[in-house]
Amino acid sequence: MARKFYTVLILPDASSQIRRFHIAKPLFSAISVTAGLIFVAFLFLIYQAVGHTGHMLELRQLRATANGQTDLLQKFERLENQMTQLREFDLRLRTAAGLEVKDAERAIVGVGGADTLSSRALMVAAVAHQGVAGDSSETIRPDNLGGELDRLSREMNDRNKSFQGLIGSLEAKRSLLASTPTIWPVKGWLTAGFGQRRSPFTGQRQMHEGVDIANTVGTPVIAPADGIVRYTGPLGGFGDVVSVDHGHKISTFYAHLQQHKVSQGQRVRRGDVLGLVGTTGRVTGPHLHYEIQVNEVSVDPTKYVIDQETVKYLGNGDSAE
């Protein structure tokens, strides 16, 4: 009859007696099965722990990505709002400056992109922070956001070019305004206006290409606009004169000066002293002969002056003989 148990021999050391243990075969089988199950369970737990760790890392990465996309969406929202303000500012400036606004309007209408992106940004941010999975049709994919950022970048470049052109136009207008003689060069009385008049020397009617403003000798004569002095010195019957080129084909001429205070080639600003009222040349009394030429053609200076009260008219303002 076969044995129903296993014998286990244990020898602690060479001098010790051998110890024998008898283990029944059913018990040994049960212990073996139990150990196998414990080992399998241990392996399963290790697998689950590793898988859980991987899922945790993936979840953290997803959260970091969601937070990053949320930040990008919020930044895009701010940029979009700023761009809207720039569009309005560009349009207002062009309107105020009297410039063409159709191109600016076309630039606004011509840009593409998702017209609901800005309104979705806050919703996507809220979903990301709350950890709620939203409808994929209502979220912004990264590739869509990249396209919108590219579109916004292109519009910013176009807007920058528009502003550069606007600045150039405004600078030209500022230069034209600064070069336009809009103030009287001297205070006094208008003794002779622009146009046909009877000469006080010959009695014949002739063209008077400027205006005569009477005042005492030594009264300062100022530049009515920015410009460059082109000539100073004596000029026949005009006496001591100053000629100023203001650019934009505008120039001014000052005659019968007692003394000029500028030199040829000097740059002057509106309000700088050009000379002093005098009696040089062919005159009947101290006064300033003042002319404005546009495209080398004399025009009526009173059409350019803003402050009409600086010079008082004699009578009804007609040319005095």
C-alpha positions as CSV (number, residue, x, y, z in Angstrom):
1,M,0.0,0.0,0.0
2,A,1.4,3.4,-1.1
3,R,2.3,5.9,1.5
4,K,-0.2,8.8,2.0
5,F,2.3,11.3,3.3
6,Y,5.6,13.0,2.4
7,T,8.6,12.9,4.7
8,V,10.7,16.0,5.1
9,L,14.2,15.7,6.5
10,I,15.8,18.7,8.1
11,L,19.6,18.7,9.1
12,P,20.3,22.0,11.0
13,D,24.1,21.3,11.0
14,A,26.6,18.4,10.7
15,S,26.5,17.6,14.4
16,S,22.8,17.7,14.8
17,Q,20.4,14.9,14.5
18,I,18.1,14.6,11.5
19,R,14.6,15.8,12.1
20,R,11.8,14.2,10.2
21,F,8.4,15.7,9.5
22,H,5.5,13.8,7.9
23,I,3.1,15.9,5.7
24,A,0.0,14.3,4.4
25,K,-0.3,14.3,0.7
26,P,-3.8,16.1,0.7
27,L,-2.4,18.8,3.0
28,F,0.7,19.2,0.9
29,S,-1.5,19.6,-2.2
30,A,-3.6,22.2,-0.4
31,I,-0.6,24.2,0.7
32,S,0.9,24.1,-2.8
33,V,-2.4,25.3,-4.4
34,T,-2.7,28.0,-1.7
35,A,0.8,29.2,-2.4
36,G,0.2,29.3,-6.1
37,L,-3.0,31.3,-5.6
38,I,-1.2,33.7,-3.3
39,F,1.6,34.2,-5.9
40,V,-0.9,34.8,-8.7
41,A,-2.8,37.3,-6.6
42,F,0.5,39.1,-5.8
43,L,1.4,39.3,-9.5
44,F,-2.1,40.6,-10.2
45,L,-1.8,43.3,-7.5
46,I,1.6,44.4,-8.9
47,Y,0.0,44.6,-12.4
48,Q,-2.9,46.6,-11.1
49,A,-0.6,49.0,-9.2
50,V,1.5,49.6,-12.3
51,G,-1.6,50.1,-14.4
52,H,-3.0,52.5,-11.8
53,T,0.2,54.5,-11.7
54,G,0.2,54.7,-15.5
55,H,-3.4,56.0,-15.5
56,M,-2.5,58.5,-12.8
57,L,0.4,59.8,-14.9
58,E,-1.8,60.0,-18.0
59,L,-4.5,61.8,-16.1
60,R,-2.0,64.3,-14.8
61,Q,-0.7,64.9,-18.4
62,L,-4.3,65.3,-19.6
63,R,-5.0,67.8,-16.8
64,A,-1.8,69.7,-17.6
65,T,-2.7,69.7,-21.3
66,A,-6.2,70.9,-20.5
67,N,-4.9,73.7,-18.3
68,G,-2.5,74.7,-21.0
69,Q,-5.2,74.8,-23.6
70,T,-7.4,76.8,-21.2
71,D,-4.6,79.3,-20.7
72,L,-4.2,79.6,-24.5
73,L,-7.9,80.0,-25.0
74,Q,-8.0,82.8,-22.4
75,K,-5.0,84.5,-24.0
76,F,-6.6,84.2,-27.4
77,E,-9.8,85.7,-25.9
78,R,-7.8,88.7,-24.7
79,L,-6.1,89.1,-28.0
80,E,-9.3,88.9,-29.9
81,N,-10.8,91.7,-27.7
82,Q,-7.7,93.8,-28.2
83,M,-7.9,93.3,-31.9
84,T,-11.6,94.4,-31.9
85,Q,-10.6,97.6,-30.1
86,L,-7.8,98.1,-32.7
87,R,-10.2,97.7,-35.5
88,E,-12.6,100.3,-34.0
89,F,-9.6,102.7,-33.2
90,D,-8.3,102.4,-36.8
91,L,-11.7,103.2,-38.2
92,R,-12.2,106.2,-35.9
93,L,-8.8,107.6,-36.7
94,R,-9.4,107.2,-40.4
95,T,-12.8,108.9,-40.2
96,A,-11.4,111.7,-38.0
97,A,-8.5,112.3,-40.4
98,G,-10.8,112.3,-43.4
99,L,-9.1,109.2,-44.9
100,E,-10.6,106.4,-47.0
101,V,-12.2,103.9,-44.7
102,K,-13.4,101.3,-47.3
103,D,-10.1,99.5,-47.2
104,A,-10.3,99.2,-43.5
105,E,-13.8,97.9,-43.6
106,R,-12.8,95.4,-46.2
107,A,-9.9,94.3,-44.0
108,I,-12.4,93.6,-41.2
109,V,-14.9,91.8,-43.4
110,G,-12.2,89.8,-45.3
111,V,-10.8,88.0,-42.3
112,G,-11.9,84.4,-41.7
113,G,-12.1,82.0,-38.7
114,A,-14.7,80.6,-36.3
115,D,-17.0,83.3,-35.3
116,T,-18.1,81.5,-32.1
117,L,-14.6,80.8,-30.8
118,S,-14.5,83.7,-28.3
119,S,-17.9,82.8,-26.9
120,R,-16.7,79.2,-26.4
121,A,-13.5,80.0,-24.6
122,L,-15.0,80.5,-21.2
123,M,-17.2,77.4,-21.5
124,V,-14.1,75.2,-22.4
125,A,-12.2,76.7,-19.5
126,A,-15.0,75.9,-17.1
127,V,-15.2,72.3,-18.3
128,A,-11.5,71.8,-18.0
129,H,-11.4,73.2,-14.4
130,Q,-14.4,71.1,-13.3
131,G,-13.1,67.9,-15.0
132,V,-16.4,67.4,-16.8
133,A,-16.2,65.9,-20.3
134,G,-18.1,68.2,-22.6
135,D,-19.6,67.5,-26.0
136,S,-16.8,67.2,-28.5
137,S,-18.7,69.3,-31.0
138,E,-18.7,72.2,-28.6
139,T,-14.9,72.2,-27.7
140,I,-12.0,73.7,-29.6
141,R,-9.5,71.3,-30.9
142,P,-5.8,72.2,-30.7
143,D,-5.5,72.3,-34.5
144,N,-8.4,74.8,-34.6
145,L,-6.8,77.0,-32.0
146,G,-3.6,77.0,-34.0
147,G,-5.4,78.1,-37.1
148,E,-7.2,80.9,-35.2
149,L,-3.9,82.1,-33.8
150,D,-2.4,82.1,-37.3
151,R,-5.3,84.1,-38.6
152,L,-5.0,86.5,-35.7
153,S,-1.3,86.9,-36.4
154,R,-2.0,87.7,-40.1
155,E,-4.6,90.3,-39.1
156,M,-2.2,91.9,-36.6
157,N,0.4,92.2,-39.4
158,D,-2.3,93.7,-41.7
159,R,-3.4,96.1,-38.9
160,N,0.2,97.1,-38.3
161,K,0.6,98.0,-42.0
162,S,-2.7,99.9,-41.8
163,F,-1.5,101.9,-38.8
164,Q,1.8,102.6,-40.5
165,G,0.0,104.0,-43.5
166,L,-2.3,106.0,-41.2
167,I,0.6,107.4,-39.3
168,G,2.2,108.4,-42.6
169,S,-1.0,110.1,-43.7
170,L,-1.5,111.9,-40.4
171,E,2.2,113.0,-40.4
172,A,1.7,114.4,-43.9
173,K,-1.4,116.3,-42.7
174,R,0.4,117.5,-39.6
175,S,3.3,118.7,-41.8
176,L,0.8,120.4,-44.2
177,L,-0.9,122.1,-41.2
178,A,2.4,123.2,-39.7
179,S,3.4,124.6,-43.1
180,T,0.2,126.5,-43.7
181,P,0.4,130.2,-42.8
182,T,-2.7,130.4,-40.6
183,I,-1.8,133.4,-38.4
184,W,-0.9,137.0,-39.2
185,P,2.8,137.8,-39.2
186,V,2.3,141.1,-37.4
187,K,-0.4,143.0,-35.5
188,G,-1.6,146.3,-36.9
189,W,-4.0,147.9,-39.4
190,L,-4.8,146.5,-42.9
191,T,-4.1,149.6,-45.0
192,A,-4.2,147.8,-48.4
193,G,-5.8,144.5,-49.3
194,F,-5.2,141.9,-51.9
195,G,-6.3,142.6,-55.5
196,Q,-6.6,145.6,-57.8
197,R,-6.0,149.0,-56.3
198,R,-4.9,152.5,-57.2
199,S,-1.2,153.0,-56.8
200,P,-0.4,155.8,-54.2
201,F,2.6,156.8,-56.4
202,T,1.3,156.7,-60.0
203,G,-2.5,156.9,-59.4
204,Q,-2.9,154.0,-61.9
205,R,-4.8,150.9,-61.0
206,Q,-2.5,147.9,-60.6
207,M,-2.5,144.4,-59.0
208,H,-1.5,144.3,-55.4
209,E,-0.3,140.8,-54.8
210,G,-0.3,140.9,-51.0
211,V,-1.6,143.0,-48.1
212,D,-0.1,146.0,-46.3
213,I,-0.3,145.9,-42.5
214,A,0.7,149.2,-40.8
215,N,2.4,149.4,-37.4
216,T,5.2,151.3,-35.8
217,V,8.9,150.8,-36.8
218,G,10.5,147.9,-34.9
219,T,7.3,145.9,-34.4
220,P,8.3,142.2,-34.6
221,V,7.3,140.2,-37.7
222,I,6.8,136.5,-37.0
223,A,6.7,133.4,-39.1
224,P,3.1,132.3,-39.7
225,A,4.1,128.7,-40.3
226,D,7.1,126.4,-40.3
227,G,9.6,126.7,-43.2
228,I,13.1,127.4,-44.5
229,V,14.3,130.9,-45.2
230,R,15.2,131.1,-48.9
231,Y,16.2,134.8,-49.3
232,T,17.1,137.8,-47.1
233,G,18.3,141.2,-48.1
234,P,17.5,144.2,-50.3
235,L,15.1,143.7,-53.3
236,G,14.5,146.9,-55.2
237,G,11.4,148.9,-54.3
238,F,10.5,146.2,-51.7
239,G,13.4,147.3,-49.5
240,D,14.8,144.7,-47.0
241,V,12.9,141.5,-47.5
242,V,12.6,137.9,-46.3
243,S,11.2,134.9,-48.3
244,V,10.3,131.7,-46.6
245,D,9.6,128.3,-48.3
246,H,7.0,126.3,-46.2
247,G,7.0,123.2,-48.4
248,H,3.9,121.8,-50.1
249,K,4.5,124.5,-52.8
250,I,3.6,127.3,-50.3
251,S,5.8,130.3,-49.7
252,T,5.5,133.7,-48.0
253,F,7.1,137.1,-48.7
254,Y,7.8,140.0,-46.3
255,A,8.9,143.4,-47.5
256,H,9.9,146.9,-46.3
257,L,11.6,145.4,-43.2
258,Q,13.6,147.7,-41.0
259,Q,15.9,144.7,-40.3
260,H,15.7,141.0,-40.9
261,K,16.5,138.6,-38.0
262,V,17.1,135.4,-39.9
263,S,19.6,134.1,-42.4
264,Q,19.3,132.3,-45.7
265,G,18.9,128.5,-45.2
266,Q,17.7,128.9,-41.6
267,R,14.8,126.7,-40.5
268,V,12.1,128.6,-38.7
269,R,9.0,127.6,-36.7
270,R,5.6,129.2,-36.4
271,G,6.1,132.2,-34.1
272,D,9.8,132.8,-34.7
273,V,10.8,136.4,-35.3
274,L,11.7,137.0,-39.0
275,G,12.4,140.7,-38.8
276,L,11.1,144.2,-37.8
277,V,8.5,146.4,-39.4
278,G,10.3,149.3,-41.2
279,T,10.2,151.8,-44.0
280,T,12.8,150.5,-46.4
281,G,12.1,150.6,-50.1
282,R,9.3,152.5,-51.8
283,V,6.8,153.3,-49.0
284,T,4.7,156.1,-47.6
285,G,5.0,155.0,-44.0
286,P,6.0,152.1,-41.8
287,H,4.2,148.9,-42.7
288,L,4.7,145.2,-43.7
289,H,4.0,144.1,-47.2
290,Y,2.9,140.4,-46.8
291,E,2.3,137.9,-49.6
292,I,1.4,134.2,-49.8
293,Q,2.3,132.3,-53.0
294,V,0.9,128.8,-53.8
295,N,2.5,127.2,-56.8
296,E,4.3,130.5,-57.3
297,V,1.0,132.3,-57.7
298,S,0.0,135.0,-55.2
299,V,-3.2,134.4,-53.3
300,D,-5.3,136.4,-50.8
301,P,-3.6,136.0,-47.3
302,T,-6.9,136.7,-45.6
303,K,-8.2,133.3,-46.9
304,Y,-5.6,131.5,-44.8
305,V,-5.8,133.4,-41.5
306,I,-7.7,131.8,-38.6
307,D,-7.4,134.7,-36.1
308,Q,-8.9,137.6,-38.0
309,E,-8.9,139.8,-34.9
310,T,-5.1,140.3,-34.9
311,V,-5.3,142.7,-37.8
312,K,-7.9,145.5,-37.9
313,Y,-9.4,146.5,-41.2
314,L,-9.7,150.1,-42.3
315,G,-13.3,151.0,-43.2
316,N,-14.9,147.9,-44.7
317,G,-11.6,146.2,-45.4
318,D,-11.2,147.4,-49.0
319,S,-7.8,148.2,-50.4
320,A,-6.5,151.6,-49.2
321,E,-5.1,154.0,-51.8
